[in-house]
Amino acid sequence: ALDVLFSDIGMPETDGFGLIRQVRSHPERRIAGTKSIAVSAFTRAEDRERALREGFDAYLPKPVDAEALVLSVASLRPPAPVGI
């Protein structure tokens, strides 16, 4: 199973950047390493770059395209082990 955190960037009180900083600094390795996708109406290249720099593993602009969502989640899966 693959756990993926989806977070909007523009949220009240703690934005997505604050949330991902909390996740990445969590003392439990499993939580700190949770794969994450930022979702945002901010669609400039700089916005995507910042989301990735802040610790998100992927970035999707709103409105989220279903195919892009599936591909983003699939890209976060670890590679399958190679058979003998």
C-alpha positions, -999 to +999 in steps of 0.1 A: +000+000+000+011+035-007+002+064+016-001+098-002-008+131+014-027+156-007-026+192+004-038+225-009-012+252-007-037+280+002-053+270+034-063+292+064-041+293+095-014+268+084-008+267+047+004+237+027+040+248+032+037+248+069+019+214+068+047+198+048+074+212+070+056+196+100+054+163+082+090+163+070+103+171+105+082+145+123+103+122+145+087+090+131+105+082+099+074+066+083+055+098+088+083+121+078+088+102+046+051+101+035+048+108-002+030+141-008+013+160-036+006+197-035-026+209-051-030+246-059-047+272-079-012+290-080+000+277-114+031+296-122+064+277-126+077+294-095+048+280-075+055+245-086+092+249-079+085+263-044+062+234-036+089+209-046+116+228-028+095+230+004+093+192+005+063+180-017+071+151-040+048+163-068+026+193-077-008+194-095-025+226-106-062+231-100-085+221-114-069+187-110-071+165-141-080+129-132-054+114-155-026+137-142-037+127-106-034+090-114+000+095-131+013+115-102+004+089-077+018+061-099+051+081-102+054+081-064+054+043-061+087+026-055+100+005-084+090-031-084+117-055-074+136-072-102+129-109-104+157-135-102 
